[in-house]
Amino acid sequence: MKKKTLLFLVASLIFSSQYALAQHHDDHEHTPLEEEMEHIGDAWKLVRRAVRNPDQFPAAAEQVEIMIKHAKKSIDMEPSLLAQQEGDAAKKKFIEGYRKGMKHTVSLLEELHAALKAGDAEKASATIDKINDARKKGHKAYKPEDED
């Protein structure tokens, strides 16, 4: 009997936490930039898995094309943290840094795409490391901490 109760308790916690997370996620209205970044993130998950297997490189290359498209759209958008910058000079510097970072990201994605098309696993892996570094730096500087 105790096992059934424990199993029920664990299942309840799992489902209730998933519901709470879904509710929290739905309460937030996404900006156009966040939507573009979601598309990039979804494709990135698929790419990271696919690059482990050279047979999956063509599928990964297709996902990278999607990422490039959304990253290019993102260049001219404004991160929500722009509003927190004080003064025109700070805002200008902030947005220039963001755009420079997004252009760099696009160039890295194009590099990854070329490596995948060429079947160059070593180059693809090295480029993924560069993208991960750029992603971490960019999110630290331009993404609010409370966003997923």
PyRosetta script that sets phi, psi and omega in degrees:
from pyrosetta import init, pose_from_sequence

init()
pose = pose_from_sequence("MKKKTLLFLVASLIFSSQYALAQHHDDHEHTPLEEEMEHIGDAWKLVRRAVRNPDQFPAAAEQVEIMIKHAKKSIDMEPSLLAQQEGDAAKKKFIEGYRKGMKHTVSLLEELHAALKAGDAEKASATIDKINDARKKGHKAYKPEDED")
pose.set_psi(1, -39.3)
pose.set_omega(1, -179.4)
pose.set_phi(2, -64.5)
pose.set_psi(2, -34.9)
pose.set_omega(2, 179.3)
pose.set_phi(3, -64.9)
pose.set_psi(3, -40.5)
pose.set_omega(3, 179.2)
pose.set_phi(4, -65.5)
pose.set_psi(4, -41.3)
pose.set_omega(4, 179.8)
pose.set_phi(5, -64.6)
pose.set_psi(5, -44.6)
pose.set_omega(5, 179.1)
pose.set_phi(6, -63.5)
pose.set_psi(6, -43.9)
pose.set_omega(6, 178.5)
pose.set_phi(7, -61.0)
pose.set_psi(7, -43.3)
pose.set_omega(7, 178.4)
pose.set_phi(8, -63.0)
pose.set_psi(8, -41.8)
pose.set_omega(8, -179.7)
pose.set_phi(9, -63.8)
pose.set_psi(9, -45.6)
pose.set_omega(9, 179.5)
pose.set_phi(10, -62.7)
pose.set_psi(10, -46.1)
pose.set_omega(10, 179.1)
pose.set_phi(11, -61.1)
pose.set_psi(11, -41.0)
pose.set_omega(11, 179.2)
pose.set_phi(12, -62.7)
pose.set_psi(12, -42.9)
pose.set_omega(12, 179.3)
pose.set_phi(13, -64.1)
pose.set_psi(13, -41.6)
pose.set_omega(13, -179.8)
pose.set_phi(14, -63.2)
pose.set_psi(14, -50.5)
pose.set_omega(14, -177.1)
pose.set_phi(15, -67.9)
pose.set_psi(15, -36.9)
pose.set_omega(15, -179.8)
pose.set_phi(16, -70.3)
pose.set_psi(16, -36.4)
pose.set_omega(16, 178.6)
pose.set_phi(17, -69.0)
pose.set_psi(17, -37.0)
pose.set_omega(17, 176.8)
pose.set_phi(18, -64.4)
pose.set_psi(18, -40.1)
pose.set_omega(18, 178.2)
pose.set_phi(19, -64.7)
pose.set_psi(19, -42.9)
pose.set_omega(19, -179.8)
pose.set_phi(20, -63.7)
pose.set_psi(20, -41.9)
pose.set_omega(20, 178.1)
pose.set_phi(21, -63.5)
pose.set_psi(21, -41.4)
pose.set_omega(21, 179.4)
pose.set_phi(22, -64.8)
pose.set_psi(22, -40.7)
pose.set_omega(22, 179.1)
pose.set_phi(23, -64.3)
pose.set_psi(23, -44.1)
pose.set_omega(23, 179.9)
pose.set_phi(24, -62.6)
pose.set_psi(24, -41.5)
pose.set_omega(24, -178.1)
pose.set_phi(25, -66.1)
pose.set_psi(25, -38.5)
pose.set_omega(25, -178.0)
pose.set_phi(26, -73.9)
pose.set_psi(26, -23.5)
pose.set_omega(26, -178.6)
pose.set_phi(27, -70.1)
pose.set_psi(27, -22.6)
pose.set_omega(27, -176.8)
pose.set_phi(28, -89.3)
pose.set_psi(28, 123.4)
pose.set_omega(28, 176.4)
pose.set_phi(29, -84.8)
pose.set_psi(29, 125.1)
pose.set_omega(29, -176.1)
pose.set_phi(30, -81.2)
pose.set_psi(30, 140.4)
pose.set_omega(30, 173.8)
pose.set_phi(31, -80.4)
pose.set_psi(31, 163.3)
pose.set_omega(31, 176.6)
pose.set_phi(32, -57.2)
pose.set_psi(32, -36.9)
pose.set_omega(32, 178.6)
pose.set_phi(33, -64.9)
pose.set_psi(33, -42.8)
pose.set_omega(33, 178.4)
pose.set_phi(34, -61.5)
pose.set_psi(34, -38.0)
pose.set_omega(34, 178.8)
pose.set_phi(35, -65.1)
pose.set_psi(35, -42.3)
pose.set_omega(35, 177.4)
pose.set_phi(36, -62.4)
pose.set_psi(36, -42.2)
pose.set_omega(36, -179.2)
pose.set_phi(37, -66.7)
pose.set_psi(37, -32.6)
pose.set_omega(37, 175.8)
pose.set_phi(38, -63.0)
pose.set_psi(38, -42.7)
pose.set_omega(38, 177.4)
pose.set_phi(39, -61.1)
pose.set_psi(39, -42.9)
pose.set_omega(39, 179.1)
pose.set_phi(40, -63.3)
pose.set_psi(40, -45.5)
pose.set_omega(40, -179.2)
pose.set_phi(41, -62.3)
pose.set_psi(41, -41.4)
pose.set_omega(41, 178.5)
pose.set_phi(42, -62.2)
pose.set_psi(42, -45.0)
pose.set_omega(42, 179.1)
pose.set_phi(43, -66.6)
pose.set_psi(43, -38.1)
pose.set_omega(43, -178.6)
pose.set_phi(44, -60.2)
pose.set_psi(44, -40.3)
pose.set_omega(44, 178.3)
pose.set_phi(45, -59.1)
pose.set_psi(45, -43.3)
pose.set_omega(45, 179.9)
pose.set_phi(46, -67.5)
pose.set_psi(46, -39.4)
pose.set_omega(46, -179.6)
pose.set_phi(47, -64.2)
pose.set_psi(47, -47.1)
pose.set_omega(47, -177.8)
pose.set_phi(48, -58.6)
pose.set_psi(48, -36.6)
pose.set_omega(48, 177.9)
pose.set_phi(49, -73.6)
pose.set_psi(49, -42.6)
pose.set_omega(49, -173.8)
pose.set_phi(50, -68.4)
pose.set_psi(50, -31.4)
pose.set_omega(50, -175.3)
pose.set_phi(51, -71.8)
pose.set_psi(51, -7.5)
pose.set_omega(51, 176.7)
pose.set_phi(52, -73.6)
pose.set_psi(52, -17.3)
pose.set_omega(52, -175.8)
pose.set_phi(53, -129.6)
pose.set_psi(53, 113.8)
pose.set_omega(53, -178.6)
pose.set_phi(54, -55.6)
pose.set_psi(54, -25.5)
pose.set_omega(54, 177.0)
pose.set_phi(55, -66.6)
pose.set_psi(55, -21.0)
pose.set_omega(55, -178.3)
pose.set_phi(56, -93.6)
pose.set_psi(56, -0.3)
pose.set_omega(56, -177.7)
pose.set_phi(57, -56.8)
pose.set_psi(57, -41.9)
pose.set_omega(57, 178.9)
pose.set_phi(58, -60.7)
pose.set_psi(58, -40.9)
pose.set_omega(58, 178.4)
pose.set_phi(59, -66.9)
pose.set_psi(59, -39.1)
pose.set_omega(59, 178.0)
pose.set_phi(60, -64.4)
pose.set_psi(60, -40.3)
pose.set_omega(60, 179.0)
pose.set_phi(61, -60.6)
pose.set_psi(61, -38.5)
pose.set_omega(61, 177.4)
pose.set_phi(62, -63.5)
pose.set_psi(62, -40.3)
pose.set_omega(62, 178.6)
pose.set_phi(63, -67.2)
pose.set_psi(63, -36.2)
pose.set_omega(63, 178.2)
pose.set_phi(64, -65.8)
pose.set_psi(64, -35.9)
pose.set_omega(64, 175.2)
pose.set_phi(65, -59.4)
pose.set_psi(65, -41.0)
pose.set_omega(65, 177.3)
pose.set_phi(66, -62.7)
pose.set_psi(66, -44.0)
pose.set_omega(66, 179.9)
pose.set_phi(67, -61.9)
pose.set_psi(67, -42.7)
pose.set_omega(67, 179.8)
pose.set_phi(68, -60.7)
pose.set_psi(68, -44.7)
pose.set_omega(68, -179.9)
pose.set_phi(69, -58.2)
pose.set_psi(69, -47.1)
pose.set_omega(69, -177.8)
pose.set_phi(70, -74.2)
pose.set_psi(70, -33.5)
pose.set_omega(70, 177.1)
pose.set_phi(71, -65.7)
pose.set_psi(71, -39.9)
pose.set_omega(71, 178.0)
pose.set_phi(72, -64.0)
pose.set_psi(72, -39.7)
pose.set_omega(72, 177.0)
pose.set_phi(73, -62.6)
pose.set_psi(73, -35.3)
pose.set_omega(73, -175.5)
pose.set_phi(74, -71.3)
pose.set_psi(74, -23.0)
pose.set_omega(74, -175.6)
pose.set_phi(75, -55.9)
pose.set_psi(75, -43.0)
pose.set_omega(75, -175.9)
pose.set_phi(76, -89.2)
pose.set_psi(76, 4.8)
pose.set_omega(76, 177.9)
pose.set_phi(77, -89.8)
pose.set_psi(77, 169.4)
pose.set_omega(77, -177.9)
pose.set_phi(78, -118.2)
pose.set_psi(78, 126.1)
pose.set_omega(78, 175.4)
pose.set_phi(79, -63.8)
pose.set_psi(79, 148.7)
pose.set_omega(79, -178.3)
pose.set_phi(80, -62.8)
pose.set_psi(80, -24.1)
pose.set_omega(80, 179.0)
pose.set_phi(81, -69.5)
pose.set_psi(81, -11.5)
pose.set_omega(81, 177.5)
pose.set_phi(82, -58.4)
pose.set_psi(82, -37.8)
pose.set_omega(82, -178.8)
pose.set_phi(83, -63.0)
pose.set_psi(83, -23.2)
pose.set_omega(83, -178.8)
pose.set_phi(84, -84.9)
pose.set_psi(84, -7.4)
pose.set_omega(84, 179.7)
pose.set_phi(85, -78.7)
pose.set_psi(85, 134.8)
pose.set_omega(85, -177.0)
pose.set_phi(86, -100.7)
pose.set_psi(86, 125.0)
pose.set_omega(86, 177.6)
pose.set_phi(87, 90.6)
pose.set_psi(87, 151.5)
pose.set_omega(87, -177.8)
pose.set_phi(88, -63.2)
pose.set_psi(88, -39.7)
pose.set_omega(88, -178.5)
pose.set_phi(89, -64.1)
pose.set_psi(89, -42.3)
pose.set_omega(89, 179.6)
pose.set_phi(90, -66.4)
pose.set_psi(90, -40.9)
pose.set_omega(90, 178.8)
pose.set_phi(91, -64.5)
pose.set_psi(91, -41.7)
pose.set_omega(91, -179.7)
pose.set_phi(92, -63.6)
pose.set_psi(92, -45.8)
pose.set_omega(92, 179.8)
pose.set_phi(93, -62.4)
pose.set_psi(93, -41.9)
pose.set_omega(93, -179.6)
pose.set_phi(94, -61.6)
pose.set_psi(94, -50.3)
pose.set_omega(94, -176.4)
pose.set_phi(95, -69.3)
pose.set_psi(95, -35.7)
pose.set_omega(95, 176.6)
pose.set_phi(96, -63.9)
pose.set_psi(96, -41.1)
pose.set_omega(96, 177.5)
pose.set_phi(97, -63.6)
pose.set_psi(97, -42.9)
pose.set_omega(97, 178.4)
pose.set_phi(98, -60.7)
pose.set_psi(98, -49.5)
pose.set_omega(98, -177.6)
pose.set_phi(99, -63.9)
pose.set_psi(99, -40.1)
pose.set_omega(99, 177.3)
pose.set_phi(100, -61.4)
pose.set_psi(100, -43.3)
pose.set_omega(100, 178.6)
pose.set_phi(101, -63.5)
pose.set_psi(101, -40.8)
pose.set_omega(101, 179.6)
pose.set_phi(102, -69.0)
pose.set_psi(102, -37.2)
pose.set_omega(102, 176.9)
pose.set_phi(103, -64.8)
pose.set_psi(103, -39.6)
pose.set_omega(103, 176.5)
pose.set_phi(104, -62.7)
pose.set_psi(104, -41.3)
pose.set_omega(104, 178.0)
pose.set_phi(105, -60.9)
pose.set_psi(105, -43.7)
pose.set_omega(105, 177.9)
pose.set_phi(106, -60.0)
pose.set_psi(106, -42.9)
pose.set_omega(106, -179.2)
pose.set_phi(107, -65.4)
pose.set_psi(107, -37.7)
pose.set_omega(107, 176.8)
pose.set_phi(108, -66.1)
pose.set_psi(108, -39.7)
pose.set_omega(108, 177.9)
pose.set_phi(109, -64.6)
pose.set_psi(109, -39.3)
pose.set_omega(109, 177.6)
pose.set_phi(110, -65.6)
pose.set_psi(110, -37.1)
pose.set_omega(110, 176.0)
pose.set_phi(111, -63.3)
pose.set_psi(111, -43.7)
pose.set_omega(111, 177.9)
pose.set_phi(112, -63.4)
pose.set_psi(112, -43.1)
pose.set_omega(112, 179.5)
pose.set_phi(113, -58.3)
pose.set_psi(113, -46.2)
pose.set_omega(113, 179.9)
pose.set_phi(114, -62.3)
pose.set_psi(114, -41.8)
pose.set_omega(114, 179.6)
pose.set_phi(115, -64.3)
pose.set_psi(115, -41.2)
pose.set_omega(115, 178.7)
pose.set_phi(116, -65.8)
pose.set_psi(116, -42.8)
pose.set_omega(116, 178.7)
pose.set_phi(117, -62.1)
pose.set_psi(117, -36.0)
pose.set_omega(117, -179.5)
pose.set_phi(118, -81.9)
pose.set_psi(118, -9.1)
pose.set_omega(118, -178.1)
pose.set_phi(119, 74.1)
pose.set_psi(119, 22.5)
pose.set_omega(119, -176.8)
pose.set_phi(120, -90.0)
pose.set_psi(120, 92.1)
pose.set_omega(120, -176.4)
pose.set_phi(121, -64.2)
pose.set_psi(121, -38.3)
pose.set_omega(121, -178.9)
pose.set_phi(122, -65.1)
pose.set_psi(122, -45.9)
pose.set_omega(122, 178.9)
pose.set_phi(123, -65.5)
pose.set_psi(123, -40.8)
pose.set_omega(123, 179.2)
pose.set_phi(124, -61.7)
pose.set_psi(124, -44.3)
pose.set_omega(124, -179.5)
pose.set_phi(125, -64.0)
pose.set_psi(125, -44.0)
pose.set_omega(125, 178.9)
pose.set_phi(126, -63.8)
pose.set_psi(126, -38.6)
pose.set_omega(126, 179.9)
pose.set_phi(127, -69.8)
pose.set_psi(127, -36.7)
pose.set_omega(127, 176.3)
pose.set_phi(128, -60.8)
pose.set_psi(128, -40.9)
pose.set_omega(128, 176.9)
pose.set_phi(129, -60.9)
pose.set_psi(129, -42.6)
pose.set_omega(129, 178.5)
pose.set_phi(130, -63.3)
pose.set_psi(130, -41.3)
pose.set_omega(130, 180.0)
pose.set_phi(131, -64.7)
pose.set_psi(131, -42.8)
pose.set_omega(131, 178.4)
pose.set_phi(132, -60.5)
pose.set_psi(132, -41.8)
pose.set_omega(132, 177.6)
pose.set_phi(133, -63.1)
pose.set_psi(133, -46.6)
pose.set_omega(133, 179.6)
pose.set_phi(134, -62.8)
pose.set_psi(134, -39.2)
pose.set_omega(134, -180.0)
pose.set_phi(135, -62.7)
pose.set_psi(135, -46.8)
pose.set_omega(135, 179.8)
pose.set_phi(136, -60.9)
pose.set_psi(136, -46.7)
pose.set_omega(136, -179.8)
pose.set_phi(137, -63.6)
pose.set_psi(137, -43.6)
pose.set_omega(137, -178.9)
pose.set_phi(138, -65.2)
pose.set_psi(138, -44.0)
pose.set_omega(138, -179.9)
pose.set_phi(139, -66.7)
pose.set_psi(139, -36.9)
pose.set_omega(139, 178.9)
pose.set_phi(140, -63.2)
pose.set_psi(140, -38.6)
pose.set_omega(140, -176.1)
pose.set_phi(141, -86.5)
pose.set_psi(141, -30.7)
pose.set_omega(141, -168.2)
pose.set_phi(142, -123.9)
pose.set_psi(142, -1.2)
pose.set_omega(142, -178.3)
pose.set_phi(143, -115.5)
pose.set_psi(143, 130.0)
pose.set_omega(143, 178.1)
pose.set_phi(144, -59.0)
pose.set_psi(144, 143.5)
pose.set_omega(144, -176.5)
pose.set_phi(145, -62.4)
pose.set_psi(145, -30.3)
pose.set_omega(145, -175.4)
pose.set_phi(146, -80.3)
pose.set_psi(146, -6.0)
pose.set_omega(146, 178.2)
pose.set_phi(147, -83.8)
pose.set_psi(147, 148.9)
pose.set_omega(147, 178.5)
pose.set_phi(148, -71.2)
pose.dump_pdb("model.pdb")
